[in-house]
Amino acid sequence: MIEADIRKCFRFANERQVSIMPERRMTWEEMVDRYPERWVAIRDAKMDGADIVSGIVEAVLTDDEVGDYMDQAAPELLFERTTEGNWYGPISAEFSIRVS
């Protein structure tokens, strides 16, 4: 099952010219420095609470590519954006105002 998922990701990547990375563990800081303003698909992520410590970068994606890649990716991959971009769009939030 996992091998089929990986083959599907590689096929998608080849069709879309997504950067598939050689297998090497990187720290989060290395990922941020090497791939600014990109999404990284991370396999075997080591976490410290909610923070990524290290992992194996499987693919590097643009904002336009990440959604389609996520749809076809193996479920164990973690997707994270290395740096914040100048995004805009709707934000869904709940809040309340207390009047005293």
C-alpha positions in Angstrom: 0.0 0.0 0.0 2.7 2.5 1.0 4.8 1.6 -2.1 1.7 2.3 -4.3 1.2 5.6 -2.6 4.8 6.6 -3.1 4.7 5.6 -6.8 1.6 7.7 -7.2 3.4 10.7 -5.6 6.3 10.3 -7.9 4.1 10.0 -11.0 2.2 13.2 -9.9 5.6 14.9 -9.3 6.9 14.0 -12.7 3.8 15.3 -14.4 3.9 18.6 -12.5 7.7 19.1 -12.3 7.6 19.0 -8.5 11.1 18.8 -6.9 11.6 15.3 -5.4 14.4 15.3 -3.0 17.1 12.7 -2.3 16.7 10.9 1.0 18.5 12.8 3.7 17.4 13.8 7.2 17.3 17.6 7.6 16.6 19.8 10.6 13.7 22.3 10.4 16.1 25.2 10.3 17.9 23.6 7.3 14.6 23.2 5.5 13.7 26.9 6.2 17.1 28.1 4.9 17.2 25.9 1.9 13.5 26.2 0.7 12.2 29.7 1.7 8.6 30.4 0.9 7.9 26.8 -0.1 5.9 23.9 1.2 7.8 20.8 2.1 6.4 17.3 2.3 8.1 15.6 5.2 8.4 11.9 5.9 9.5 10.5 9.2 9.2 13.8 11.0 10.6 14.1 14.5 8.5 16.4 16.6 8.9 18.4 19.8 5.3 19.0 20.7 3.8 20.9 17.7 7.3 21.9 16.4 9.1 20.0 13.7 12.7 19.1 14.8 13.8 17.2 11.7 12.6 14.9 8.9 13.2 13.6 5.4 12.0 16.1 2.8 10.1 14.1 0.1 9.0 17.1 -2.1 9.3 20.8 -2.3 6.2 22.6 -3.6 4.9 26.0 -4.4 1.6 27.4 -3.1 0.0 26.4 -6.4 1.2 22.8 -6.3 0.7 21.9 -2.7 -3.1 21.2 -2.8 -3.0 18.7 -5.6 0.1 17.0 -4.2 -1.6 16.7 -0.8 -4.6 15.0 -2.4 -2.4 12.3 -3.9 0.2 12.0 -1.2 0.8 9.1 1.1 -1.1 9.7 4.4 2.0 9.6 6.6 3.5 12.8 5.0 3.5 16.0 6.9 3.1 19.2 5.0 4.4 22.5 6.3 5.3 25.9 4.8 8.8 27.0 5.6 8.1 30.7 5.8 5.0 32.8 5.7 4.2 34.5 2.4 2.1 37.5 1.7 -1.2 35.6 1.7 -4.6 37.1 1.6 -8.1 35.6 1.6 -10.9 34.7 3.9 -10.2 33.6 7.5 -12.8 31.7 9.4 -12.9 32.5 13.1 -15.3 32.6 16.1 -15.1 35.4 18.6 -17.3 37.1 21.2 -17.4 40.6 22.6 -18.2 41.2 26.3 -19.8 44.5 27.2 -19.6 45.4 30.8 
